[in-house]
Amino acid sequence: MRSTIIEVRVKPRSKQERIALTGQGIEIRVNTPPVDGRANERVLKMLAEKLDVPKSAMKILTGVSARTKRIAVEGLIESEVRRRLREE
């Protein structure tokens, strides 16, 4: 099965939630605090919805307690991930 590893920068406790492609990469703003893994869970849920994959198809590989995370996405190649993230 195909998979892609993406690097994201998470900004917890944001007023608005969003996923954006910036000059620095993928930025995800969540309104949940980084306590007890809640921000990580929200990041995975938002990505799953945006990429149209089950949440179980994603796993945080590195950065569980950091703002910069590497996430494996099963079932999609990198170009498809980028295309889906660009869609409004």
MMTF fields as JSON, N, C-alpha, C and O atoms, coordinates in Angstrom:
{
  "mmtfVersion": "1.0.0",
  "mmtfProducer": "UNKNOWN",
  "numBonds": 351,
  "numAtoms": 352,
  "numGroups": 88,
  "numChains": 1,
  "numModels": 1,
  "chainsPerModel": [1],
  "groupsPerChain": [88],
  "chainIdList": ["A"],
  "bondAtomList": [4, 2, 8, 6, 12, 10, 16, 14, 20, 18, 24, 22, 28, 26, 32, 30, 36, 34, 40, 38, 44, 42, 48, 46, 52, 50, 56, 54, 60, 58, 64, 62, 68, 66, 72, 70, 76, 74, 80, 78, 84, 82, 88, 86, 92, 90, 96, 94, 100, 98, 104, 102, 108, 106, 112, 110, 116, 114, 120, 118, 124, 122, 128, 126, 132, 130, 136, 134, 140, 138, 144, 142, 148, 146, 152, 150, 156, 154, 160, 158, 164, 162, 168, 166, 172, 170, 176, 174, 180, 178, 184, 182, 188, 186, 192, 190, 196, 194, 200, 198, 204, 202, 208, 206, 212, 210, 216, 214, 220, 218, 224, 222, 228, 226, 232, 230, 236, 234, 240, 238, 244, 242, 248, 246, 252, 250, 256, 254, 260, 258, 264, 262, 268, 266, 272, 270, 276, 274, 280, 278, 284, 282, 288, 286, 292, 290, 296, 294, 300, 298, 304, 302, 308, 306, 312, 310, 316, 314, 320, 318, 324, 322, 328, 326, 332, 330, 336, 334, 340, 338, 344, 342, 348, 346],
  "bondOrderList": [1, 1, 1, 1, 1, 1, 1, 1, 1, 1, 1, 1, 1, 1, 1, 1, 1, 1, 1, 1, 1, 1, 1, 1, 1, 1, 1, 1, 1, 1, 1, 1, 1, 1, 1, 1, 1, 1, 1, 1, 1, 1, 1, 1, 1, 1, 1, 1, 1, 1, 1, 1, 1, 1, 1, 1, 1, 1, 1, 1, 1, 1, 1, 1, 1, 1, 1, 1, 1, 1, 1, 1, 1, 1, 1, 1, 1, 1, 1, 1, 1, 1, 1, 1, 1, 1, 1],
  "groupList": [{"groupName": "MET", "atomNameList": ["N", "CA", "C", "O"], "elementList": ["N", "C", "C", "O"], "formalChargeList": [0, 0, 0, 0], "bondAtomList": [1, 0, 2, 1, 3, 2], "bondOrderList": [1, 1, 2], "singleLetterCode": "M", "chemCompType": "L-PEPTIDE LINKING"}, {"groupName": "ARG", "atomNameList": ["N", "CA", "C", "O"], "elementList": ["N", "C", "C", "O"], "formalChargeList": [0, 0, 0, 0], "bondAtomList": [1, 0, 2, 1, 3, 2], "bondOrderList": [1, 1, 2], "singleLetterCode": "R", "chemCompType": "L-PEPTIDE LINKING"}, {"groupName": "SER", "atomNameList": ["N", "CA", "C", "O"], "elementList": ["N", "C", "C", "O"], "formalChargeList": [0, 0, 0, 0], "bondAtomList": [1, 0, 2, 1, 3, 2], "bondOrderList": [1, 1, 2], "singleLetterCode": "S", "chemCompType": "L-PEPTIDE LINKING"}, {"groupName": "THR", "atomNameList": ["N", "CA", "C", "O"], "elementList": ["N", "C", "C", "O"], "formalChargeList": [0, 0, 0, 0], "bondAtomList": [1, 0, 2, 1, 3, 2], "bondOrderList": [1, 1, 2], "singleLetterCode": "T", "chemCompType": "L-PEPTIDE LINKING"}, {"groupName": "ILE", "atomNameList": ["N", "CA", "C", "O"], "elementList": ["N", "C", "C", "O"], "formalChargeList": [0, 0, 0, 0], "bondAtomList": [1, 0, 2, 1, 3, 2], "bondOrderList": [1, 1, 2], "singleLetterCode": "I", "chemCompType": "L-PEPTIDE LINKING"}, {"groupName": "GLU", "atomNameList": ["N", "CA", "C", "O"], "elementList": ["N", "C", "C", "O"], "formalChargeList": [0, 0, 0, 0], "bondAtomList": [1, 0, 2, 1, 3, 2], "bondOrderList": [1, 1, 2], "singleLetterCode": "E", "chemCompType": "L-PEPTIDE LINKING"}, {"groupName": "VAL", "atomNameList": ["N", "CA", "C", "O"], "elementList": ["N", "C", "C", "O"], "formalChargeList": [0, 0, 0, 0], "bondAtomList": [1, 0, 2, 1, 3, 2], "bondOrderList": [1, 1, 2], "singleLetterCode": "V", "chemCompType": "L-PEPTIDE LINKING"}, {"groupName": "LYS", "atomNameList": ["N", "CA", "C", "O"], "elementList": ["N", "C", "C", "O"], "formalChargeList": [0, 0, 0, 0], "bondAtomList": [1, 0, 2, 1, 3, 2], "bondOrderList": [1, 1, 2], "singleLetterCode": "K", "chemCompType": "L-PEPTIDE LINKING"}, {"groupName": "PRO", "atomNameList": ["N", "CA", "C", "O"], "elementList": ["N", "C", "C", "O"], "formalChargeList": [0, 0, 0, 0], "bondAtomList": [1, 0, 2, 1, 3, 2], "bondOrderList": [1, 1, 2], "singleLetterCode": "P", "chemCompType": "L-PEPTIDE LINKING"}, {"groupName": "GLN", "atomNameList": ["N", "CA", "C", "O"], "elementList": ["N", "C", "C", "O"], "formalChargeList": [0, 0, 0, 0], "bondAtomList": [1, 0, 2, 1, 3, 2], "bondOrderList": [1, 1, 2], "singleLetterCode": "Q", "chemCompType": "L-PEPTIDE LINKING"}, {"groupName": "ALA", "atomNameList": ["N", "CA", "C", "O"], "elementList": ["N", "C", "C", "O"], "formalChargeList": [0, 0, 0, 0], "bondAtomList": [1, 0, 2, 1, 3, 2], "bondOrderList": [1, 1, 2], "singleLetterCode": "A", "chemCompType": "L-PEPTIDE LINKING"}, {"groupName": "LEU", "atomNameList": ["N", "CA", "C", "O"], "elementList": ["N", "C", "C", "O"], "formalChargeList": [0, 0, 0, 0], "bondAtomList": [1, 0, 2, 1, 3, 2], "bondOrderList": [1, 1, 2], "singleLetterCode": "L", "chemCompType": "L-PEPTIDE LINKING"}, {"groupName": "GLY", "atomNameList": ["N", "CA", "C", "O"], "elementList": ["N", "C", "C", "O"], "formalChargeList": [0, 0, 0, 0], "bondAtomList": [1, 0, 2, 1, 3, 2], "bondOrderList": [1, 1, 2], "singleLetterCode": "G", "chemCompType": "PEPTIDE LINKING"}, {"groupName": "ASN", "atomNameList": ["N", "CA", "C", "O"], "elementList": ["N", "C", "C", "O"], "formalChargeList": [0, 0, 0, 0], "bondAtomList": [1, 0, 2, 1, 3, 2], "bondOrderList": [1, 1, 2], "singleLetterCode": "N", "chemCompType": "L-PEPTIDE LINKING"}, {"groupName": "ASP", "atomNameList": ["N", "CA", "C", "O"], "elementList": ["N", "C", "C", "O"], "formalChargeList": [0, 0, 0, 0], "bondAtomList": [1, 0, 2, 1, 3, 2], "bondOrderList": [1, 1, 2], "singleLetterCode": "D", "chemCompType": "L-PEPTIDE LINKING"}],
  "groupTypeList": [0, 1, 2, 3, 4, 4, 5, 6, 1, 6, 7, 8, 1, 2, 7, 9, 5, 1, 4, 10, 11, 3, 12, 9, 12, 4, 5, 4, 1, 6, 13, 3, 8, 8, 6, 14, 12, 1, 10, 13, 5, 1, 6, 11, 7, 0, 11, 10, 5, 7, 11, 14, 6, 8, 7, 2, 10, 0, 7, 4, 11, 3, 12, 6, 2, 10, 1, 3, 7, 1, 4, 10, 6, 5, 12, 11, 4, 5, 2, 5, 6, 1, 1, 1, 11, 1, 5, 5],
  "groupIdList": [1, 2, 3, 4, 5, 6, 7, 8, 9, 10, 11, 12, 13, 14, 15, 16, 17, 18, 19, 20, 21, 22, 23, 24, 25, 26, 27, 28, 29, 30, 31, 32, 33, 34, 35, 36, 37, 38, 39, 40, 41, 42, 43, 44, 45, 46, 47, 48, 49, 50, 51, 52, 53, 54, 55, 56, 57, 58, 59, 60, 61, 62, 63, 64, 65, 66, 67, 68, 69, 70, 71, 72, 73, 74, 75, 76, 77, 78, 79, 80, 81, 82, 83, 84, 85, 86, 87, 88],
  "secStructList": [7, 7, 3, 3, 3, 3, 3, 3, 3, 3, 3, 7, 1, 7, 1, 1, 7, 3, 3, 3, 3, 3, 6, 6, 3, 3, 3, 3, 3, 7, 1, 1, 7, 1, 1, 6, 6, 2, 2, 2, 2, 2, 2, 2, 2, 2, 2, 2, 2, 2, 2, 6, 1, 7, 4, 4, 4, 3, 3, 3, 3, 3, 7, 6, 6, 1, 1, 3, 3, 3, 3, 3, 3, 3, 6, 7, 7, 2, 2, 2, 2, 2, 2, 2, 2, 2, 7, 7],
  "xCoordList": [0.83, 0.0, 0.883, 1.949, 0.435, 1.177, 1.036, 0.02, 2.081, 2.0, 2.904, 3.82, 2.628, 3.379, 3.658, 2.839, 4.814, 5.137, 5.106, 5.8, 4.293, 4.205, 4.715, 4.621, 5.248, 5.684, 4.731, 4.459, 4.233, 3.279, 3.763, 4.468, 3.368, 3.634, 2.287, 1.378, 2.159, 0.89, 0.914, 1.884, -0.179, -0.34, -1.575, -2.697, -1.376, -2.511, -3.076, -2.451, -4.266, -4.969, -5.206, -5.176, -5.439, -5.734, -7.208, -8.041, -7.524, -8.93, -9.727, -10.877, -9.115, -9.788, -8.995, -7.765, -9.729, -9.066, -8.95, -9.887, -7.78, -7.594, -6.346, -5.445, -6.31, -5.133, -4.727, -5.551, -3.466, -3.006, -1.644, -0.793, -1.466, -0.153, 0.513, 0.0, 1.647, 2.368, 3.719, 4.053, 4.485, 5.824, 6.732, 7.704, 6.413, 7.213, 6.699, 7.359, 5.548, 4.992, 3.535, 2.781, 3.15, 1.763, 1.608, 2.321, 0.674, 0.406, -1.008, -1.956, -1.136, -2.441, -2.692, -1.931, -3.771, -4.178, -5.362, -6.364, -5.232, -6.313, -6.64, -5.768, -7.902, -8.263, -8.11, -8.335, -7.74, -7.542, -6.143, -5.205, -6.004, -4.684, -3.856, -4.407, -2.534, -1.674, -1.562, -0.473, -2.696, -2.744, -3.297, -4.319, -2.629, -3.075, -3.32, -4.186, -2.574, -2.685, -3.913, -4.187, -4.661, -5.899, -5.617, -6.346, -4.572, -4.241, -3.823, -4.197, -3.057, -2.647, -3.865, -3.94, -4.802, -6.02, -6.807, -7.333, -6.889, -7.622, -6.917, -7.573, -5.585, -4.807, -5.107, -5.37, -5.066, -5.324, -6.753, -6.989, -7.705, -9.101, -9.287, -9.949, -8.703, -8.82, -8.172, -8.739, -6.985, -6.309, -7.111, -7.227, -7.663, -8.463, -9.654, -9.957, -10.328, -11.474, -11.044, -11.682, -9.974, -9.507, -8.987, -9.21, -8.29, -7.707, -8.671, -8.378, -9.82, -10.826, -10.255, -10.407, -9.596, -9.073, -9.51, -9.799, -9.565, -9.895, -8.773, -7.599, -9.143, -8.152, -7.137, -5.979, -7.587, -6.699, -5.603, -4.65, -5.733, -4.729, -3.569, -2.641, -3.613, -2.569, -1.933, -2.574, -0.632, 0.094, 1.169, 1.887, 1.277, 2.344, 3.621, 3.705, 4.619, 5.88, 6.85, 7.469, 6.976, 7.863, 7.169, 6.308, 7.559, 7.037, 5.75, 4.986, 5.489, 4.253, 4.107, 2.999, 5.207, 5.125, 5.743, 6.042, 5.933, 6.512, 5.518, 4.517, 5.791, 4.913, 5.111, 4.158, 6.329, 6.605, 6.492, 7.147, 5.652, 5.374, 5.567, 5.344, 5.975, 6.009, 4.898, 4.846, 4.001, 2.819, 2.801, 2.957, 2.611, 2.477, 1.009, 0.13, 0.755, -0.597, -0.62, 0.006, -1.332, -1.42, -2.448, -3.504, -2.144, -3.115, -3.058, -3.792, -2.208, -2.101, -0.64, 0.233, -0.389, 0.956, 1.057, 0.04, 2.275, 2.49, 1.746, 1.17, 1.746, 1.07, -0.433, -1.05, -1.018, -2.453, -2.731, -3.744, -1.851, -2.001, -1.973, -2.833, -1.005, -0.891, -2.116, -2.614, -2.603, -3.775, -4.991, -5.724, -5.203, -6.361, -6.246, -7.256, -5.038, -4.85, -5.101, -5.509, -4.86, -5.083, -6.567, -6.967, -7.38, -8.799, -9.485, -9.146, -10.457, -11.212, -12.455, -13.219],
  "yCoordList": [-1.175, 0.0, 1.251, 1.27, 2.268, 3.517, 4.311, 4.244, 5.06, 5.947, 7.147, 7.108, 8.194, 9.439, 9.937, 9.779, 10.535, 11.167, 12.673, 13.197, 13.355, 14.811, 15.447, 14.864, 16.636, 17.389, 18.557, 19.298, 18.712, 19.792, 20.61, 20.113, 21.856, 22.75, 23.042, 23.554, 22.718, 22.853, 24.093, 24.358, 24.836, 26.001, 25.756, 26.009, 25.263, 25.007, 26.304, 27.363, 26.192, 27.323, 28.486, 29.646, 28.185, 29.229, 29.6, 28.787, 30.82, 31.251, 30.537, 30.156, 30.351, 29.65, 28.412, 28.406, 27.357, 26.133, 26.151, 26.522, 25.743, 25.669, 24.887, 24.728, 24.401, 23.762, 24.617, 24.911, 25.022, 25.884, 25.43, 24.972, 25.571, 25.379, 26.744, 27.676, 26.867, 28.133, 27.955, 26.86, 29.023, 28.947, 28.018, 27.481, 27.833, 26.958, 25.524, 24.652, 25.261, 23.91, 23.898, 24.826, 22.842, 22.669, 23.192, 22.77, 24.111, 24.681, 24.294, 24.452, 23.789, 23.399, 24.152, 24.041, 24.92, 25.664, 24.947, 24.677, 24.644, 23.983, 24.812, 25.479, 24.768, 25.565, 24.79, 25.35, 23.535, 22.736, 22.969, 23.248, 22.855, 23.022, 21.743, 20.656, 21.878, 20.698, 19.954, 19.808, 19.491, 18.804, 17.396, 17.221, 16.409, 15.014, 14.54, 13.695, 15.066, 14.621, 15.106, 14.647, 16.032, 16.499, 17.252, 17.085, 18.081, 18.808, 17.827, 17.999, 16.812, 15.806, 15.079, 14.852, 14.72, 14.05, 14.949, 14.48, 16.221, 17.17, 17.332, 17.412, 17.379, 17.477, 16.281, 16.445, 15.079, 13.875, 13.859, 13.451, 14.301, 14.331, 15.328, 15.023, 16.513, 17.519, 17.035, 17.198, 16.441, 15.926, 14.809, 14.758, 13.917, 12.812, 13.338, 12.838, 14.345, 14.928, 15.603, 15.419, 16.379, 17.124, 16.189, 16.424, 15.123, 14.191, 13.085, 12.308, 13.01, 11.987, 10.577, 9.71, 10.378, 9.067, 8.791, 9.731, 7.529, 7.256, 7.735, 7.71, 8.165, 8.625, 7.517, 7.792, 6.275, 5.14, 4.991, 4.238, 5.703, 5.643, 6.596, 6.688, 7.306, 8.268, 7.967, 7.47, 8.288, 8.062, 9.124, 9.419, 9.695, 10.658, 9.866, 9.08, 10.085, 9.352, 10.046, 9.402, 11.357, 12.124, 13.427, 13.923, 13.968, 15.258, 15.194, 16.159, 14.095, 13.958, 15.107, 15.598, 15.543, 16.643, 17.934, 18.847, 18.009, 19.204, 19.842, 19.227, 21.061, 21.736, 21.202, 21.149, 20.807, 20.235, 18.723, 18.089, 18.156, 16.72, 16.095, 16.744, 14.852, 14.057, 13.032, 12.258, 13.046, 12.188, 11.291, 11.767, 9.994, 9.039, 8.961, 8.822, 9.051, 8.949, 7.741, 7.757, 6.704, 5.482, 5.636, 6.235, 5.103, 5.049, 6.197, 6.181, 7.204, 8.339, 8.624, 8.485, 9.027, 9.469, 10.961, 11.638, 11.477, 12.874, 13.867, 14.829, 13.658, 14.608, 14.65, 15.71, 13.518, 13.475, 14.17, 14.855, 13.999, 14.693, 16.196, 16.911, 16.686, 18.122, 18.646, 19.73, 17.879, 18.295, 18.435, 19.421, 17.459, 17.494, 18.615, 19.206, 18.914, 20.0, 21.369, 22.304, 21.492, 22.758, 23.022, 24.175, 21.98, 22.144, 22.908, 22.76, 23.731, 24.499, 23.782, 24.284],
  "zCoordList": [0.0, 0.0, 0.0, 0.616, -0.682, -0.762, 0.53, 1.222, 0.828, 1.978, 1.742, 0.921, 2.47, 2.367, 3.77, 4.675, 3.938, 5.212, 4.981, 4.109, 5.775, 5.668, 6.95, 8.03, 6.815, 7.987, 8.162, 7.218, 9.362, 9.649, 10.842, 11.719, 10.845, 11.974, 12.623, 11.97, 13.9, 14.612, 15.503, 16.212, 15.443, 16.319, 17.182, 16.744, 18.41, 19.301, 19.875, 19.804, 20.44, 21.072, 20.108, 20.519, 18.838, 17.856, 17.928, 18.33, 17.541, 17.55, 16.473, 16.695, 15.294, 14.195, 13.836, 13.869, 13.49, 13.049, 11.532, 10.826, 11.045, 9.6, 9.261, 10.085, 8.031, 7.464, 6.284, 5.418, 6.236, 5.153, 4.649, 5.412, 3.339, 2.742, 2.716, 2.097, 3.381, 3.435, 2.754, 2.303, 2.681, 2.114, 2.916, 2.384, 4.19, 5.048, 5.077, 5.642, 4.487, 4.492, 4.912, 4.618, 5.599, 6.021, 7.442, 8.353, 7.62, 8.938, 9.35, 8.581, 10.567, 11.086, 12.378, 13.339, 12.386, 13.58, 14.206, 13.544, 15.49, 16.226, 17.459, 18.017, 17.882, 19.06, 20.359, 21.432, 20.295, 21.509, 22.08, 21.334, 23.388, 23.997, 23.856, 23.683, 23.932, 23.819, 25.152, 25.708, 25.648, 26.932, 26.719, 26.056, 27.272, 27.208, 25.774, 25.546, 24.814, 23.432, 22.687, 21.578, 23.285, 22.634, 21.344, 20.366, 21.318, 20.09, 18.99, 17.829, 19.35, 18.359, 17.788, 16.581, 18.636, 18.174, 17.229, 16.22, 17.547, 16.695, 15.351, 14.312, 15.365, 14.118, 13.219, 12.028, 13.792, 12.992, 12.456, 11.319, 13.274, 12.825, 11.677, 10.685, 11.816, 10.756, 9.467, 8.386, 9.577, 8.381, 7.725, 6.501, 8.537, 7.99, 7.206, 6.123, 7.748, 7.051, 5.755, 4.718, 5.805, 4.631, 3.544, 2.356, 3.955, 2.982, 2.574, 1.665, 3.239, 2.959, 3.136, 2.276, 4.279, 4.661, 6.094, 6.835, 6.501, 7.905, 8.824, 8.453, 10.008, 10.975, 11.287, 11.603, 11.195, 11.466, 10.403, 10.603, 9.274, 8.206, 8.481, 7.677, 9.609, 9.927, 11.268, 12.194, 11.342, 12.584, 12.723, 11.768, 13.908, 14.177, 14.426, 15.37, 13.563, 13.677, 14.627, 15.474, 14.482, 15.358, 15.732, 15.005, 16.876, 17.297, 18.087, 18.09, 18.753, 19.537, 20.519, 20.734, 21.117, 22.09, 21.555, 22.325, 20.241, 19.616, 18.66, 18.293, 18.262, 17.302, 15.889, 15.112, 15.548, 14.232, 14.329, 15.156, 13.473, 13.519, 12.145, 11.123, 12.124, 10.894, 11.023, 11.978, 10.028, 10.066, 8.84, 7.715, 9.054, 7.955, 7.559, 8.409, 6.252, 5.712, 4.787, 3.727, 5.179, 4.379, 3.271, 3.476, 2.112, 1.026, 0.042, -0.946, 0.275, -0.638, -0.952, -0.096, -2.196, -2.553, -2.289, -2.14, -2.232, -1.834, -2.723, -2.215, -4.024, -4.916, -4.642, -4.743, -4.299, -3.983, -2.648, -2.505, -1.686, -0.398, -0.623, -0.109, -1.38, -1.645, -2.397, -2.093, -3.379, -4.144, -3.23, -3.315, -2.366, -1.466, -0.438, -0.057, 0.011, 0.968, 0.337, 1.027, -0.966, -1.663, -1.915, -2.074, -1.955, -2.242, -1.125, 0.049, -1.509, -0.526, -0.126, 0.699]
}
